[in-house]
Amino acid sequence: MRSYRVVLVLLSLAWTVFSFENQHGAEIEDNEFAEFEDLGDEDEEDATIETEGEEEDGEEEIIDETEFEEATDDDVTIEDEDEFDHFADEEEFEGFDKDMKSTKGKSEVPDLKIAKVPVHFSTNWDSYYLELLMLGGLIAYCLNFLAGKAKNHKLATAWLQANKELLESNFAIVGDDGQAKEVQSGILMKESENLYALWCSGRQCCEGMLVELKFLKRQDLMSVLSRYMKPASDQVRITVTMNPEDMDCFIFAVADKKTAVKLQKDMQDLSLFCPDKRSGDKYGLPASMSVVSEMGEIIHGMLDSKIVSCLNAYEDMFDYLHFSDQFSGPKLNTDDGQPTKLPPTQKVLIFSFNVPGNGYPSTKDMQKLEPMMKLVMHCIDKVKRFRLSKEGKSKADKTRAKIAETFLKASHSQRQEAAQTRREEKRRADKERMMNEDDPDKQRKWEEREHRREMKKKAPKVKQMKLH
């Protein structure tokens, strides 16, 4: 009976141990970190054993924590994979800082530094140097425009005040713009910021006189800067339109040598009727001037003592004078090289004077032009009284008839060339049309007709004389 009880107790103990081991093994299999827990249990058992040894003996040393960690690392090796290793791939991520990887079990906060952005508008003006330069240029251009405009207007008003009395004593109407019903006087017509005009009429022997004040473009900043490299001066240009019966047939000009060359090259009448020019010192004029005339008779008749003395006294203000009964302006440039007909002409007296001051005149310099205006009035009366001799008149008429015939021949030859061109174009079109025909008889007849026409042209012309 006692043995039976012992067997039952052993069996129950064996079953209990067996069930406990199965349950513990299942928990280990379900837990992936079971081996680490076993290691932890073994460490706890080792620590318990050592603690008990210390209590019993009292002679063993306390185990160092570092030795314990080393012993644990020797027993178990754990691979620590960095979860940011994929950022180190240079093909996918550029500029990744490898030093900024986080370590296991620690989250480091990156040290962010905020860059100080400068305020460019208030501290760095170098970034706007182009805009500032453009703004400065616009301000300079506007100021120069206002100053130049006021300067030209002031000079024009000063000239009118200085010469108004002289003009009113020679013309009935001075400065009428023609806009009002009643006749007005003393009005300068403003063509542009640097060009003013004054029309005078109501005088014997002339239809009228146009005064043009051609000032420098002081309102244009680029023109002001260019004058430092190429100096220039203001000019007064006067054009007097004579009555046809009050001026004889002649062409005469006195100008500075450079201006004379330019006039002969550009003006139609001087290039046709006055191919030669003579030095001014032969006639008592300054050596810097040249005389261009159709005949020598005209030079001696026009250059009297008053004109010669005035040109010598005011050489710096004189540019040129041009008297012509065949004035048609500059040369006509056509595609064929020569105009087909003589352009319309008129009898005019043209004067050009330089304003003193070397490009920087004052109101007093404009008043110095009064002797030049008196010279204009004297020349108008001089031209009215001047008449060519019979020989000179005949020579002048022959020259004009010859020039007119030259233009007529040129126009006739051009008309012939145009007609010949039209005939050739028509013959070429007929030939192309016949070549496109399908009938060979028509082509043969057309070729025979053209051959007879060519042979007729080449045959010599024989004059036939009739005997009675």
C-alpha positions in Angstrom: 0.0 0.0 0.0 2.8 2.3 0.8 4.6 1.3 -2.4 1.5 2.1 -4.4 1.3 5.6 -2.9 5.0 6.2 -3.8 4.4 5.2 -7.4 1.4 7.5 -7.7 3.4 10.4 -6.2 6.2 9.8 -8.7 3.8 9.6 -11.6 2.1 12.8 -10.6 5.5 14.5 -10.2 6.6 13.2 -13.6 3.4 14.5 -15.3 3.7 17.9 -13.7 7.4 18.2 -14.9 6.5 17.1 -18.3 3.6 19.5 -18.7 5.7 22.4 -17.3 8.5 21.7 -19.8 6.1 21.6 -22.8 4.4 24.8 -21.7 7.8 26.6 -21.3 9.1 25.3 -24.6 6.0 26.6 -26.4 6.5 30.1 -24.9 10.2 30.0 -26.0 9.2 29.0 -29.6 6.6 31.8 -29.8 9.0 34.4 -28.5 11.7 35.3 -31.0 13.8 36.9 -28.3 13.7 33.8 -26.1 17.4 33.2 -26.2 18.1 36.7 -25.0 15.7 36.0 -22.0 17.6 32.8 -21.3 20.8 34.7 -21.3 19.2 37.2 -18.9 18.1 34.3 -16.6 21.5 32.8 -16.7 23.0 36.2 -15.9 20.6 36.5 -13.0 21.5 33.1 -11.7 25.2 33.9 -11.9 24.6 37.1 -10.1 22.7 35.3 -7.4 25.4 32.7 -7.0 28.1 35.4 -6.7 26.0 37.3 -4.2 25.5 34.2 -2.1 29.3 33.5 -2.3 30.0 37.0 -1.1 27.7 36.6 1.9 29.2 33.3 2.8 32.9 33.9 2.3 33.3 37.8 2.3 36.6 37.6 0.5 35.5 37.8 -3.2 35.6 41.2 -5.0 32.6 43.0 -6.5 32.2 42.2 -10.1 32.8 45.3 -12.3 30.0 46.3 -14.6 32.3 46.7 -17.6 33.6 43.2 -17.2 30.1 41.9 -17.0 29.2 43.8 -20.2 32.3 42.4 -21.9 31.5 38.9 -20.8 28.0 39.3 -22.1 29.2 40.7 -25.5 31.6 37.7 -25.8 28.9 35.2 -25.3 26.3 36.9 -27.6 27.0 39.0 -30.7 24.2 41.3 -31.9 24.3 42.9 -35.3 23.3 46.6 -35.0 21.9 47.7 -38.4 21.5 51.4 -38.9 18.1 52.3 -40.1 19.5 55.3 -42.1 22.0 53.3 -44.2 19.9 53.6 -47.3 20.4 57.4 -47.3 24.1 56.8 -47.9 23.4 55.6 -51.5 25.1 58.2 -53.6 23.1 57.3 -56.7 19.8 58.2 -55.1 20.8 60.8 -52.5 23.3 63.5 -53.1 24.9 65.7 -50.5 23.8 63.5 -47.6 25.8 64.1 -44.5 27.0 60.7 -43.3 28.0 62.2 -39.9 24.4 63.0 -39.1 23.3 59.3 -38.8 21.5 58.5 -35.6 22.9 55.9 -33.3 21.0 53.0 -31.7 18.9 53.8 -28.8 19.7 57.5 -28.9 17.8 60.2 -30.9 20.0 63.2 -31.4 18.4 66.6 -32.2 20.3 68.3 -35.1 21.9 71.6 -34.3 20.0 74.0 -36.7 21.7 77.3 -37.4 19.5 80.1 -39.0 21.5 82.1 -41.5 21.3 85.9 -41.2 19.8 87.2 -44.5 20.9 90.8 -45.2 18.4 93.4 -46.2 19.7 94.3 -49.6 17.7 97.4 -50.2 18.9 99.2 -47.1 22.5 97.9 -46.8 23.7 96.7 -50.2 23.2 99.4 -53.0 25.7 97.7 -55.3 23.0 95.3 -56.5 21.2 98.3 -58.1 24.0 100.1 -59.8 22.5 99.5 -63.3 19.1 100.8 -62.3 20.7 103.8 -60.6 22.7 104.5 -63.7 19.7 104.4 -66.0 17.7 106.6 -63.6 20.6 109.1 -63.5 20.7 109.1 -67.3 17.0 109.8 -67.6 17.2 112.6 -65.2 20.2 114.1 -67.0 18.3 113.8 -70.4 15.2 115.5 -69.1 17.1 118.4 -67.5 19.2 118.8 -70.7 16.0 118.8 -72.8 14.4 121.6 -70.7 17.6 123.7 -70.6 18.3 123.3 -74.4 14.7 124.1 -75.4 14.7 127.2 -73.3 18.2 128.2 -74.6 17.1 128.0 -78.3 13.9 129.9 -77.7 15.8 132.6 -75.9 18.3 133.0 -78.8 15.5 133.1 -81.4 13.7 135.8 -79.5 16.9 137.8 -79.1 17.5 137.7 -82.9 13.9 138.8 -83.7 14.2 141.8 -81.2 17.5 142.8 -82.7 16.3 142.8 -86.4 12.6 143.4 -86.1 13.0 147.2 -86.8 15.1 146.6 -89.9 12.7 144.0 -91.3 9.6 146.1 -90.7 11.3 149.0 -92.6 11.8 146.8 -95.7 8.7 144.5 -95.6 5.1 145.3 -95.1 4.4 142.0 -93.2 6.9 140.5 -90.8 6.2 137.2 -89.1 2.6 136.5 -90.2 1.8 132.8 -89.6 -1.3 132.9 -91.8 -3.6 131.3 -89.2 -5.5 134.4 -88.2 -7.9 136.4 -90.5 -6.1 139.6 -89.7 -2.5 140.2 -90.5 -0.2 139.7 -87.6 3.4 140.8 -87.1 6.4 139.5 -85.1 5.5 135.8 -84.8 8.2 133.2 -85.0 6.9 129.9 -86.3 8.4 127.0 -84.3 9.1 124.1 -86.6 10.9 122.0 -84.0 12.8 122.6 -80.8 15.9 123.8 -82.7 14.3 125.2 -85.9 12.4 128.6 -86.1 11.0 130.3 -89.2 10.0 133.8 -90.0 8.1 134.8 -93.2 8.3 138.3 -94.6 6.5 139.7 -97.6 5.3 143.0 -99.1 8.4 144.3 -100.8 9.2 145.4 -104.3 11.1 143.1 -106.7 10.6 140.0 -104.5 7.7 137.7 -103.7 8.8 137.1 -100.1 11.7 136.2 -97.8 11.9 133.2 -95.5 14.3 133.3 -92.5 15.2 130.0 -90.9 17.0 130.0 -87.6 18.8 126.6 -87.5 20.0 126.1 -84.0 22.0 123.2 -82.6 20.1 120.4 -81.1 20.7 121.5 -77.5 17.7 119.6 -76.3 19.3 116.3 -77.4 21.9 115.0 -75.0 23.6 112.8 -77.6 24.0 115.8 -79.9 25.5 117.8 -77.1 28.0 115.1 -76.4 28.9 114.7 -80.1 29.8 118.4 -80.4 32.8 117.9 -78.1 34.3 115.7 -80.9 32.9 117.6 -83.9 32.3 121.3 -83.1 29.5 123.1 -84.9 27.7 126.4 -84.8 24.2 127.8 -85.2 23.2 129.1 -88.6 20.8 131.6 -90.1 19.5 130.7 -93.6 17.7 133.3 -95.6 15.9 132.5 -98.9 14.6 135.4 -101.0 12.2 134.5 -103.9 12.7 137.1 -106.7 10.1 138.1 -109.3 10.8 136.6 -112.7 11.1 140.0 -114.4 13.3 141.5 -111.7 16.3 139.1 -112.0 18.4 138.5 -115.1 19.6 135.0 -116.2 22.8 134.3 -114.2 24.2 132.0 -111.6 26.7 133.3 -109.0 28.0 132.0 -105.6 30.6 133.0 -103.0 31.4 130.5 -100.2 34.0 129.1 -98.0 36.3 126.7 -99.9 34.9 123.6 -98.2 31.3 124.8 -98.6 31.9 125.7 -102.3 33.1 122.2 -103.0 30.0 120.8 -101.3 27.7 123.1 -103.2 29.1 122.3 -106.6 28.7 118.6 -105.9 25.2 118.7 -104.5 23.4 121.6 -106.1 21.9 120.9 -109.6 22.4 124.4 -111.0 26.0 124.9 -109.9 27.0 121.4 -111.1 25.5 122.0 -114.6 26.3 125.7 -115.3 29.3 126.4 -113.1 31.9 123.7 -113.4 34.9 125.9 -112.4 35.5 127.9 -109.2 38.0 130.7 -108.6 39.9 131.9 -105.6 38.4 134.8 -103.6 41.7 136.7 -103.2 41.7 137.6 -106.9 38.6 139.8 -106.3 39.6 141.4 -103.0 37.9 138.7 -100.8 39.6 136.6 -98.1 41.8 133.8 -99.3 39.5 131.3 -97.5 36.7 132.0 -99.9 35.9 130.8 -103.4 33.9 132.4 -106.2 31.7 130.3 -108.4 30.1 132.0 -111.4 28.7 131.2 -114.8 30.7 134.1 -116.5 33.4 136.5 -115.4 31.1 139.4 -116.2 28.8 138.4 -113.4 31.6 138.5 -110.8 32.6 142.1 -111.6 29.0 143.2 -111.7 28.0 141.7 -108.4 31.1 142.2 -106.2 31.0 145.9 -105.4 32.9 147.6 -102.7 30.2 147.4 -100.1 29.8 143.6 -100.5 33.6 143.1 -100.5 34.2 145.2 -97.4 31.3 143.4 -95.5 32.7 140.0 -96.3 36.2 141.0 -95.2 34.9 142.5 -91.9 32.7 139.6 -90.9 34.5 136.7 -92.4 33.8 134.4 -89.3 30.0 135.0 -89.6 29.7 134.4 -93.4 29.1 130.9 -94.8 27.9 131.4 -98.4 25.6 133.3 -100.8 24.0 131.7 -103.8 22.1 133.6 -106.6 20.5 131.6 -109.3 17.8 131.8 -111.9 17.9 128.0 -112.4 17.6 126.9 -108.8 16.0 123.5 -108.4 17.5 122.3 -105.2 19.8 119.3 -104.7 20.6 116.8 -107.5 17.8 114.4 -108.4 18.9 110.8 -107.9 17.0 108.4 -110.1 17.4 104.7 -110.8 18.7 105.4 -114.3 21.3 107.8 -113.1 19.9 110.9 -114.9 16.5 112.6 -114.7 14.3 112.4 -117.8 13.3 116.0 -117.8 14.5 119.3 -116.5 13.2 119.9 -113.0 11.1 123.1 -112.3 13.3 126.1 -111.5 12.8 129.5 -109.8 14.9 132.6 -109.2 16.2 132.8 -105.7 18.8 134.5 -103.5 20.1 132.2 -100.7 22.2 133.5 -97.8 23.7 131.4 -95.0 25.4 133.0 -91.9 27.1 131.5 -88.9 26.1 132.7 -85.4 29.2 133.8 -83.5 30.1 132.2 -80.2 31.6 128.9 -81.5 28.5 126.9 -80.7 27.9 128.7 -77.3 26.2 132.0 -78.4 24.6 134.5 -76.1 21.8 137.0 -76.7 24.5 139.6 -77.5 26.0 137.4 -80.2 22.6 137.2 -81.9 22.5 141.0 -82.1 25.8 140.9 -84.0 24.1 139.5 -87.0 22.5 142.8 -87.9 25.2 143.8 -90.5 24.5 140.5 -92.3 20.8 141.3 -92.5 21.7 144.7 -94.0 23.9 142.8 -96.6 20.8 140.8 -97.6 18.8 144.0 -98.3 21.6 145.5 -100.3 22.0 142.3 -102.4 18.2 142.3 -103.2 18.5 145.8 -104.6 21.7 145.0 -106.4 20.2 142.0 -108.2 17.2 144.0 -109.3 19.5 146.6 -111.0 22.0 144.2 -112.5 21.7 143.3 -116.2 23.9 141.3 -118.4 25.3 142.6 -121.6 24.0 141.5 -125.0 26.9 139.0 -125.4 26.5 137.8 -121.9 22.7 137.4 -122.3 23.2 135.5 -125.6 25.8 133.2 -124.0 23.6 132.5 -121.0 20.6 131.7 -123.3 22.7 129.3 -125.4 24.0 127.5 -122.3 20.4 127.0 -121.0 19.2 125.8 -124.4 22.1 123.4 -124.5 21.3 122.0 -121.0 17.6 121.7 -122.0 18.6 119.8 -125.2 20.8 117.5 -123.2 17.9 116.6 -120.9 15.6 116.2 -123.9 18.1 113.8 -125.6 18.5 111.9 -122.4 14.7 111.5 -122.1 14.4 110.5 -125.8 17.1 107.8 -125.5 15.4 106.5 -122.4 12.1 106.3 -124.1 13.7 104.5 -127.1 15.3 102.0 -124.7 12.0 101.4 -123.0 10.3 100.9 -126.3 13.0 98.5 -127.5 12.7 96.5 -124.2 8.9 96.3 -124.7 9.4 95.0 -128.3 11.9 92.4 -127.2 9.6 91.2 -124.5 6.7 90.9 -127.0 8.8 89.0 -129.4 10.0 86.6 -126.7 6.4 86.0 -125.6 5.4 85.3 -129.3 8.3 82.8 -129.6 7.2 81.0 -126.4 3.7 80.8 -127.6 4.7 79.4 -131.0 7.0 76.8 -129.4 4.0 75.5 -127.4 1.9 75.1 -130.6 1.3 71.6 -131.8 1.0 72.6 -135.5 4.4 72.4 -137.2 3.2 74.5 -140.2 2.6 77.5 -138.0 6.0 77.2 -136.4 7.7 76.9 -139.8 5.8 80.0 -141.1 6.7 82.0 -138.0 10.4 81.1 -138.2 10.5 82.1 -141.9 8.8 85.4 -141.1 11.3 86.2 -138.4 14.2 85.2 -140.7 13.0 87.7 -143.3 12.7 90.4 -140.7 16.2 89.9 -139.5 17.6 89.8 -143.1 15.8 93.0 -143.8 17.4 94.7 -140.8 20.9 93.6 -141.8 20.5 94.7 -145.4 22.2 98.0 -146.4 19.9 100.9 -147.0 19.8 102.2 -150.6 18.5 105.5 -151.6 16.3 105.6 -154.7 16.5 108.6 -157.0 13.8 109.3 -159.5 14.8 110.7 -162.9 12.4 113.0 -164.7 
